[in-house]
Amino acid sequence: MALTPLFLLLLTAVTAEPAHPGYAYAEGDGSSCDVAAVAVAERREEFDGGRIVDISHYYREEMPEWESADGTGGGFLRLVRSMRNGSDIANFSELRLTAHSGTHVDAPGHVFDHYYHAGFDVDTLDLAILNANVMEALHIPKGVRRVLFRTLNTDRKLMWKKEFDTSYVGFMKDGAQWLIDNTDIRLEVILVEALNLEHVTPGIYTLHCLPLRLRGSEGSPARCILIK
């Protein structure tokens, strides 16, 4: 299946500046002649008429962190160099997060110490497992090897609460055993956690999920999308 490259992530219009090919302009064409253009940024969860759905959470101060009552905190993203005072030629931000913040991928070394010391980090993951057809439903037909589970975590909006909630829904041993006994999901399982499935209906999708290439890390933040 041929895929169209996705360039449009943030819509904006900038006064009296040339148009950028990766953005759509809300008012005017963004050219130097368009003096009436007003800066407008639109953040969306769906693109291309709903065909592409962003299922990753955006990072913010109130986003919950493991065993934290204060969330991510205000210092996770800060502008350390700014063009505003005219002393810098570019804006430059600094990002401070744990490897398991927000929507993220877990490598085997996250919960298995022998895998961690053997070098099974996110840079060694098979990306083919994270980018393919996926079905979001409990009625899993034979042949399906990738499933998204929407649990009560979504309905309870746990990712929108600043304090980490230890009563989250997760897989117990018998649930994992059920998958092994009743589906084709067995070995080479890669976990992706904290997905935003609030507006996703059950069905078959193509999943694209890419972690950062963090050599030596047992996890990584990820941007994940579904394509109908």
Secondary structure, 3 states (H helix, E strand, C coil): CCCCCCCCCCECCCCCCCCCCCCCCCCCCCCCCCCCCCCCCECCCEECCCCEEECECCCCCCCCCCCCCCCCCCCCEEEEECCCCCCCCCCEEEECCCCCCCCEEECHHHCCHHHHHCCCCHHHCCHHHHEEEEEECCCCCCCCCCECCCCHHHHCCHHHCCCCCCCCCCCCHHHHHHHHHHCCCCCCCCEEECECCCCCCCEEEEEEEEECCCCCCCEEEEEEEEEC
